[in-house]
Every structure is written in structure tokens, then in C-alpha cells.
């Protein structure tokens, strides 16, 4: 078996609840992982939406959350953990140009939100603050395992 990623708030390919979105509390999702490789030194997480701005004509992948240096002994993030990450973990820069979580807020249609967890054989430098591209470069050659969980969301009345 390989790294597994789940959420108590939504099932794979299922609807994400409103409290995790811009229409609710904009809280980061509860996530849990298991079947961790023995040599894991840290975890990294990227949450992005490849359907922006319109799933019928996507133009870019929008990055909602970047987190790295999650400690190897951490196996879960509670709902809203983006406001108080585990000691040592770092928030990266999202596509709003800020650190932290920005929940689903699709302008039109039902979008997919990919939660991608990486088990790494290193801890990454704390500075500079990384964006998705910087994190992917820094992780290159250090990914022991990867897990993915997709949730969907469509704004009310759209």
C-alpha cells in the first residue's frame, strides 16, 4: 500500500461543505493521512483547482493552499488548522498572493479541488516563503510517496 489521504468533511470526488469555502467560514479542511513511508522527514501539501475560471474552458490552475515542513510525526490537520499549523510547518504563498488557506470560490460551474500530500525525505529551508512552483522545485528528487484527494464545489445558485 502507499500513502493514503482522507477527509472527514468530504469523500473522494464528493462535494466539499460550505464552511470550507468563501461562502462559509473559509476554513481549511480536516485531512488525515496514513501508510507513511518509514524514511519520511516531512510532508508538503498543495491544494489547487485546475478548472479556473470556468470548467467548460479552463485557463489556469488556481493555487488555494501551500504548506510544507509538516512534521513527520503529524498524521492529520484539524478543520481550520491553517490558522495554527503544527510547530515547524510553513505556509507558502497561494494565488491570492498571500500565505494561508483560501477556500473554494468558483466564479462559475462546479470545480475540482485537488488536495495533494507529499511525503519527503528532507525538511525544506524555512526561507524564502515558497509558492507552488518553488515548492515543486524544492521537492524534486525528495518525494517518497504522494497521495491525492479531490473534492468538488459549486457556489449556491450557480
C-alpha positions as CSV (number, residue, x, y, z in Angstrom):
1,X,0.0,0.0,0.0
2,X,1.0,3.6,-0.5
3,X,0.3,6.9,1.2
4,X,-3.4,7.5,1.8
5,X,-5.2,10.9,2.2
6,X,-8.7,11.3,3.6
7,X,-11.0,13.9,5.0
8,X,-13.8,13.6,7.5
9,X,-15.6,16.5,5.7
10,X,-16.0,15.0,2.2
11,X,-15.4,11.8,0.3
12,X,-13.2,11.4,-2.8
13,X,-14.8,13.3,-5.7
14,X,-17.6,14.4,-3.4
15,X,-19.0,17.8,-2.5
16,X,-16.9,19.9,-0.1
17,X,-19.0,21.5,2.6
18,X,-19.8,25.2,2.6
19,X,-17.8,26.0,5.7
20,X,-14.6,25.2,3.8
21,X,-15.4,27.8,1.1
22,X,-15.6,31.5,0.6
23,X,-19.4,31.2,1.1
24,X,-18.9,29.8,4.6
25,X,-16.1,30.2,7.1
26,X,-13.3,29.7,4.6
27,X,-11.8,27.1,7.0
28,X,-9.1,24.7,5.8
29,X,-10.4,21.1,5.5
30,X,-9.7,18.4,8.0
31,X,-7.2,16.0,6.5
32,X,-5.7,12.7,7.7
33,X,-3.0,10.5,6.2
34,X,-1.7,7.0,6.8
35,X,0.6,4.4,5.3
36,X,3.6,6.7,5.6
37,X,6.9,5.7,4.2
38,X,9.4,4.9,7.0
39,X,12.1,7.4,5.9
40,X,9.7,10.4,5.9
41,X,11.2,13.6,7.3
42,X,8.4,16.0,6.5
43,X,5.2,16.4,4.5
44,X,4.1,19.0,2.0
45,X,0.5,19.8,0.9
46,X,-0.7,21.6,-2.2
47,X,-4.4,22.4,-2.8
48,X,-5.3,23.6,-6.3
49,X,-8.1,24.0,-8.8
50,X,-7.3,23.1,-12.4
51,X,-10.8,24.3,-13.6
52,X,-10.2,28.1,-13.2
53,X,-12.0,30.2,-14.1
54,X,-14.6,28.0,-15.9
55,X,-14.6,24.2,-16.0
56,X,-16.0,24.4,-19.6
57,X,-13.0,26.5,-20.7
58,X,-10.2,26.2,-18.0
59,X,-7.4,28.7,-18.4
60,X,-5.2,28.0,-15.4
61,X,-4.7,26.1,-12.2
62,X,-5.5,28.3,-9.2
63,X,-3.5,27.5,-6.0
64,X,-5.5,27.7,-2.8
65,X,-3.0,26.5,-0.2
66,X,0.7,25.6,0.0
67,X,2.1,24.0,3.2
68,X,5.5,22.5,3.8
69,X,7.6,21.1,6.6
70,X,4.7,19.4,8.2
71,X,6.5,17.3,10.8
72,X,6.9,13.6,10.1
73,X,5.1,12.6,13.3
74,X,1.9,14.6,12.3
75,X,-0.8,12.5,10.7
76,X,-3.7,14.9,10.5
77,X,-4.8,18.5,10.3
78,X,-8.0,19.5,12.0
79,X,-10.6,21.7,10.3
80,X,-9.3,25.3,10.4
81,X,-5.7,24.2,11.1
82,X,-4.5,26.8,8.6
83,X,-4.7,29.4,11.3
84,X,-2.5,27.4,13.6
85,X,-0.2,25.0,11.8
86,X,1.9,22.4,13.7
87,X,5.2,23.7,15.1
88,X,7.8,23.8,12.3
89,X,5.3,23.8,9.4
90,X,5.4,26.7,7.0
91,X,2.6,28.3,4.9
92,X,3.5,29.0,1.3
93,X,2.1,31.7,-1.0
94,X,-1.2,31.0,-2.7
95,X,-2.5,32.6,-5.9
96,X,-4.2,35.4,-3.9
97,X,-0.6,36.5,-3.2
98,X,-0.8,35.7,0.5
99,X,0.1,32.8,2.8
100,X,-2.5,30.5,4.3
101,X,-5.7,28.8,3.0
102,X,-8.1,30.4,0.6
103,X,-11.2,28.2,0.2
104,X,-13.1,27.3,-3.0
105,X,-14.8,30.3,-4.5
106,X,-15.5,29.3,-8.1
107,X,-16.9,32.1,-10.3
108,X,-18.9,29.7,-12.4
109,X,-19.7,25.9,-12.5
110,X,-18.5,23.0,-10.4
111,X,-14.8,23.0,-9.8
112,X,-12.5,20.2,-8.6
113,X,-10.1,20.9,-5.7
114,X,-7.0,18.6,-5.7
115,X,-5.5,18.1,-2.2
116,X,-2.0,16.7,-2.9
117,X,0.1,15.4,0.0
118,X,3.8,14.5,-0.4
119,X,6.0,12.5,2.0
120,X,9.5,13.9,1.7
121,X,12.9,12.6,2.7
122,X,14.0,16.1,3.8
123,X,12.9,19.2,5.6
124,X,12.9,22.2,3.3
125,X,14.5,25.5,4.2
126,X,12.1,27.8,6.1
127,X,13.1,30.8,3.9
128,X,12.2,32.1,1.4
129,X,8.4,31.6,1.6
130,X,7.7,29.2,-1.3
131,X,4.8,29.3,-3.8
132,X,3.6,26.1,-5.6
133,X,6.3,26.3,-8.3
134,X,9.0,26.9,-5.8
135,X,7.8,24.0,-3.6
136,X,7.7,21.7,-6.5
137,X,11.3,22.6,-7.4
138,X,12.5,22.2,-3.8
139,X,10.8,18.7,-3.5
140,X,12.3,17.4,-6.8
141,X,14.1,14.2,-6.1
142,X,12.9,14.0,-2.5
143,X,9.3,12.7,-2.8
144,X,8.9,9.3,-1.2
145,X,5.2,9.0,-1.8
146,X,2.2,11.0,-2.9
147,X,-1.5,10.9,-2.2
148,X,-4.4,12.8,-3.7
149,X,-7.9,13.6,-2.6
150,X,-10.3,15.5,-4.8
151,X,-13.3,17.4,-3.6
152,X,-15.7,19.5,-5.7
153,X,-17.7,22.7,-5.1
154,X,-20.2,24.9,-6.9
155,X,-21.4,28.2,-5.5
156,X,-25.0,28.2,-4.3
157,X,-27.4,29.1,-7.2
158,X,-24.7,28.8,-9.9
